[in-house]
Amino acid sequence: MSTASTLVIAHTRATADETPVSLGYDRIRFLAPVYFGDTITVGYRISAIDVAARRSTGDIRITNQDGTLVAVGTHILKWVKNTA
């Protein structure tokens, strides 16, 4: 989850007048075990944007090689204006 959110931040910083700063994760749930040798796929989707509060929320879904959902969570970003 952390790596996916870091990649989202790195991609966004190059094109914006603001810098997203991670405020943390919420509602993390581990739904199934992950074993050594498993291949996991992390999906990250921006699910909400609160312009007034300058925050966005990302839904994170992790599946294993069989397509089984193994974990979910919410990532919260605060958007801070860049200085010159």
One Martini backbone bead per residue (centre of mass of N, CA, C, O) as a GRO file, in nm:
protein
   84
    1MET     BB    1   0.059   0.062  -0.021
    2SER     BB    2   0.295   0.256   0.007
    3THR     BB    3   0.412   0.232  -0.279
    4ALA     BB    4   0.163   0.321  -0.436
    5SER     BB    5   0.140   0.604  -0.304
    6THR     BB    6   0.423   0.701  -0.385
    7LEU     BB    7   0.377   0.683  -0.693
    8VAL     BB    8   0.146   0.884  -0.704
    9ILE     BB    9   0.303   1.124  -0.591
   10ALA     BB   10   0.537   1.129  -0.796
   11HIS     BB   11   0.355   1.175  -1.047
   12THR     BB   12   0.209   1.438  -0.948
   13ARG     BB   13   0.446   1.641  -0.885
   14ALA     BB   14   0.532   1.694  -1.195
   15THR     BB   15   0.217   1.841  -1.264
   16ALA     BB   16   0.190   2.038  -1.012
   17ASP     BB   17   0.111   2.310  -0.774
   18GLU     BB   18   0.108   2.062  -0.585
   19THR     BB   19   0.158   1.868  -0.281
   20PRO     BB   20   0.133   1.556  -0.173
   21VAL     BB   21   0.040   1.445   0.161
   22SER     BB   22   0.055   1.206   0.386
   23LEU     BB   23  -0.192   1.112   0.646
   24GLY     BB   24  -0.269   0.812   0.580
   25TYR     BB   25  -0.449   0.532   0.709
   26ASP     BB   26  -0.766   0.358   0.657
   27ARG     BB   27  -0.944   0.081   0.687
   28ILE     BB   28  -0.770  -0.170   0.737
   29ARG     BB   29  -0.796  -0.496   0.570
   30PHE     BB   30  -0.752  -0.842   0.634
   31LEU     BB   31  -0.895  -1.114   0.438
   32ALA     BB   32  -0.628  -1.278   0.357
   33PRO     BB   33  -0.376  -1.472   0.305
   34VAL     BB   34  -0.015  -1.446   0.263
   35TYR     BB   35   0.232  -1.612   0.083
   36PHE     BB   36   0.504  -1.742   0.002
   37GLY     BB   37   0.510  -1.675  -0.355
   38ASP     BB   38   0.319  -1.473  -0.389
   39THR     BB   39   0.119  -1.263  -0.601
   40ILE     BB   40   0.073  -0.916  -0.593
   41THR     BB   41  -0.191  -0.666  -0.640
   42VAL     BB   42  -0.211  -0.310  -0.669
   43GLY     BB   43  -0.485  -0.091  -0.621
   44TYR     BB   44  -0.531   0.263  -0.717
   45ARG     BB   45  -0.806   0.490  -0.627
   46ILE     BB   46  -0.960   0.776  -0.668
   47SER     BB   47  -1.264   0.854  -0.472
   48ALA     BB   48  -1.196   1.150  -0.344
   49ILE     BB   49  -1.268   1.514  -0.340
   50ASP     BB   50  -1.171   1.791  -0.120
   51VAL     BB   51  -1.135   2.111  -0.188
   52ALA     BB   52  -1.170   2.268   0.082
   53ALA     BB   53  -0.960   2.061   0.241
   54ARG     BB   54  -0.736   1.948   0.054
   55ARG     BB   55  -0.845   1.643  -0.018
   56SER     BB   56  -0.775   1.291  -0.068
   57THR     BB   57  -0.903   0.965  -0.167
   58GLY     BB   58  -0.783   0.624  -0.154
   59ASP     BB   59  -0.835   0.315  -0.296
   60ILE     BB   60  -0.728  -0.006  -0.174
   61ARG     BB   61  -0.642  -0.311  -0.364
   62ILE     BB   62  -0.561  -0.656  -0.286
   63THR     BB   63  -0.431  -0.920  -0.485
   64ASN     BB   64  -0.386  -1.227  -0.595
   65GLN     BB   65  -0.316  -1.464  -0.841
   66ASP     BB   66  -0.640  -1.557  -0.808
   67GLY     BB   67  -0.813  -1.283  -0.725
   68THR     BB   68  -0.792  -1.251  -0.428
   69LEU     BB   69  -0.897  -1.065  -0.169
   70VAL     BB   70  -0.659  -0.953   0.094
   71ALA     BB   71  -0.683  -0.623   0.083
   72VAL     BB   72  -0.779  -0.307   0.239
   73GLY     BB   73  -0.794   0.061   0.187
   74THR     BB   74  -0.723   0.402   0.300
   75HIS     BB   75  -0.601   0.704   0.150
   76ILE     BB   76  -0.464   1.015   0.273
   77LEU     BB   77  -0.454   1.342   0.123
   78LYS     BB   78  -0.264   1.640   0.128
   79TRP     BB   79  -0.279   1.963  -0.026
   80VAL     BB   80   0.011   2.160  -0.109
   81LYS     BB   81   0.137   2.443  -0.185
   82ASN     BB   82   0.371   2.562  -0.378
   83THR     BB   83   0.675   2.715  -0.374
   84ALA     BB   84   0.907   2.923  -0.539
   0.00000   0.00000   0.00000
